Amino acid sequence: MQPALDLAALGKTPFPGASPAYEDARRALLAEEIEFRRRMTRLVAQRRALPPGPVIRKDYRFEDARGSDVGLRDLFGDHTTLVTYFWMYGPQRERPCPMCTNWLGAVNGNAADIQQRVALKILGRSPVERQRAFAQERGWRDLDFVQTLGDDYARDLGVLMEDGSEYPALVVYRRDGDTVRLFWASEMTKAMADPGEDPRDAPDIAALWSILDLTPEGRPADWYPKLHY
């Protein structure tokens, strides 16, 4: 591949009048952006090349939107890959987590496309109808909500604490016949956060932060989305 600096030299700043200092800094940044893209491409390939993960042997039970008691295998439908997001909307919460809500709002806009390729389920400890009622309030039409029956699933994921508080979890499963395996799960915990930063994945899957990262102000250190403004 061509050196990133050589490719960056092909860049052209929109609008006339940029100072030499701006042009030099932008070309240097563009080279870094190209290197970042290449690193991300390698990271994605490394993820796809993971060896088979552990077989999920426990019979976790769920209730789907039809009121049926189903197992993890049933959540795949006709797909061989299942993407799940466990959101913080347990029965003890009056309202869902604002951060989960923000992320799901963005996913809802892409859900119909995502579901052409993989199964996508949003898991919560609250009854399905309670989850769907909030979805209707937000105008979400394309997300499929599922209740986790009992707390074994949340506890085994390590996202349900003794005091009843929860953490979110993004988990991808792979099906081979009737066998379900873990493919990948987000494992960047709070203990892995860099100084002065909230814990987050790489790449950052939240559209909110990705957009704010493009701005002069960047992502604020003391601001989080809310359910209402």
C-alpha positions in Angstrom: 0.0 0.0 0.0 1.1 3.6 -0.6 2.4 5.5 2.4 -0.4 7.4 4.1 1.4 10.7 3.7 1.5 10.2 -0.1 -2.2 9.5 -0.1 -2.9 12.5 2.1 -1.1 14.7 -0.4 -4.0 14.0 -2.7 -6.4 15.7 -0.3 -8.1 19.0 -1.3 -9.5 21.4 1.3 -13.0 22.6 0.4 -13.3 26.4 -0.1 -10.4 28.7 -0.9 -8.4 30.8 1.6 -7.0 28.1 3.9 -3.7 29.2 5.5 -0.5 27.2 4.9 -0.6 26.2 8.6 -4.1 24.9 8.2 -3.2 23.0 5.0 -0.1 21.4 6.6 -2.0 20.4 9.8 -4.9 19.0 7.7 -2.6 16.9 5.5 -0.9 15.5 8.6 -4.3 14.7 10.2 -5.5 13.1 7.0 -2.5 10.8 7.0 -3.4 9.8 10.6 -7.0 9.2 9.5 -5.8 6.9 6.7 -3.6 5.0 9.1 -6.5 4.7 11.5 -8.7 3.4 8.7 -6.1 0.8 7.9 -5.8 -0.2 11.6 -9.5 -0.5 11.9 -9.6 -2.8 8.8 -7.0 -5.0 10.4 -8.9 -5.0 13.7 -12.1 -6.1 12.0 -10.3 -8.9 10.1 -8.7 -10.0 13.4 -12.2 -10.2 15.0 -13.6 -12.2 12.1 -10.7 -14.6 12.4 -11.4 -15.5 16.1 -11.4 -19.2 16.7 -14.7 -20.8 17.7 -15.9 -19.4 21.0 -17.3 -21.4 24.0 -20.5 -23.4 23.4 -23.5 -21.9 25.3 -24.8 -25.0 27.1 -27.1 -23.4 29.6 -30.7 -23.3 28.6 -31.4 -19.6 29.0 -35.1 -18.7 28.5 -36.6 -15.6 27.0 -40.1 -14.3 26.1 -40.4 -12.8 22.7 -42.9 -10.3 21.3 -45.5 -13.0 20.6 -45.4 -14.0 24.3 -43.6 -17.3 23.5 -41.1 -18.9 25.8 -38.0 -19.4 23.6 -34.4 -20.4 23.9 -31.3 -18.6 22.7 -31.2 -20.8 19.6 -34.7 -19.6 18.7 -33.6 -16.0 18.6 -31.5 -16.6 15.5 -34.5 -17.1 13.3 -33.2 -18.1 9.8 -29.8 -16.4 10.5 -26.5 -18.0 11.7 -25.4 -14.8 13.5 -27.3 -13.2 16.3 -26.4 -9.7 17.6 -27.9 -8.9 21.0 -27.9 -5.8 23.2 -28.8 -6.1 26.8 -30.1 -2.7 27.9 -30.6 -1.2 31.3 -34.3 -1.3 31.7 -34.9 -3.7 34.5 -38.1 -3.8 36.5 -36.6 -1.7 39.2 -36.0 1.2 36.9 -38.8 3.7 36.4 -37.3 4.8 33.1 -34.6 3.2 30.9 -30.9 4.3 30.9 -30.5 7.5 28.8 -27.3 6.2 27.2 -28.9 2.9 26.2 -31.8 4.9 24.9 -29.5 7.1 22.8 -27.7 4.1 21.3 -30.9 2.2 20.5 -32.4 5.2 18.8 -29.5 5.2 16.3 -29.7 1.4 15.9 -33.4 1.6 15.2 -32.7 3.7 12.1 -30.5 0.9 10.8 -32.3 -2.1 12.2 -34.3 -3.0 9.0 -31.0 -3.1 7.1 -29.1 -5.0 9.8 -31.7 -7.6 9.9 -31.2 -8.4 6.3 -27.8 -9.9 7.3 -28.1 -11.0 10.9 -30.7 -11.4 13.7 -30.9 -8.4 16.0 -32.5 -8.6 19.4 -32.8 -6.1 22.3 -32.8 -7.9 25.6 -34.2 -6.6 28.8 -35.3 -7.8 32.2 -38.6 -5.9 32.0 -41.7 -7.5 30.4 -41.7 -7.2 26.6 -44.8 -5.0 26.6 -43.1 -2.5 29.0 -40.1 -2.4 26.7 -42.3 -2.0 23.6 -44.3 0.8 25.3 -41.2 2.8 25.7 -40.2 2.1 22.1 -43.5 3.4 20.9 -43.0 6.5 23.0 -39.6 7.1 21.2 -41.0 6.3 17.8 -38.9 3.1 17.4 -40.5 0.8 14.8 -37.8 -1.7 13.8 -36.3 -3.1 17.1 -37.3 -6.5 18.3 -37.5 -6.6 22.1 -37.2 -9.7 24.2 -37.5 -10.3 28.0 -34.9 -12.4 29.8 -36.8 -14.8 32.0 -35.1 -15.1 35.3 -31.8 -13.4 36.0 -29.4 -16.2 35.1 -28.6 -14.7 31.7 -27.8 -11.2 33.1 -25.8 -12.7 36.1 -23.8 -15.0 33.9 -23.0 -12.0 31.6 -21.8 -10.2 34.7 -24.1 -7.2 34.1 -26.5 -7.6 37.1 -25.1 -6.6 40.4 -26.2 -7.7 43.8 -28.0 -4.5 44.5 -30.1 -4.9 41.3 -28.2 -2.3 39.3 -27.3 -3.2 35.7 -24.8 -2.6 33.0 -25.4 -2.9 29.2 -23.9 -5.7 27.2 -23.3 -6.1 23.4 -22.9 -9.8 22.6 -22.7 -11.6 19.2 -23.5 -15.3 18.9 -22.8 -17.7 16.1 -25.0 -20.8 15.3 -23.8 -24.0 13.8 -26.8 -26.3 13.4 -28.3 -26.5 16.9 -25.0 -25.5 18.6 -24.8 -21.9 19.7 -21.4 -20.4 20.5 -20.2 -17.0 21.7 -18.5 -15.2 18.8 -17.6 -11.8 20.5 -18.7 -9.8 23.4 -17.7 -6.3 24.4 -15.1 -6.7 27.2 -13.9 -3.1 27.7 -14.8 -2.6 31.3 -14.5 0.5 33.5 -11.3 -0.8 34.9 -9.8 -0.6 31.4 -10.7 3.0 30.8 -7.8 5.5 30.2 -7.4 8.3 32.8 -10.1 11.0 32.4 -12.2 9.0 30.0 -15.4 7.0 30.2 -15.1 3.3 29.4 -16.0 2.7 25.7 -15.4 0.3 22.9 -13.2 0.7 20.0 -14.5 1.4 17.5 -17.0 3.6 19.4 -20.4 2.2 18.4 -22.4 5.2 19.5 -23.2 7.6 16.7 -23.6 10.5 19.2 -20.0 10.4 20.2 -18.7 9.7 16.7 -20.4 12.9 15.5 -19.2 15.0 18.5 -15.7 13.7 17.9 -15.8 15.5 14.5 -16.4 18.9 16.2 -14.0 21.5 17.6 -15.4 21.0 21.1 -15.2 17.2 20.9 -17.0 14.9 23.3 -17.7 16.8 26.6 -16.3 15.4 29.8 -19.3 16.1 32.0 -22.3 15.8 29.7 -24.5 12.9 28.9 -27.7 12.5 26.8 -31.0 12.7 28.6 -34.4 11.2 27.9 -35.9 14.6 27.5 -34.7 18.2 26.9 
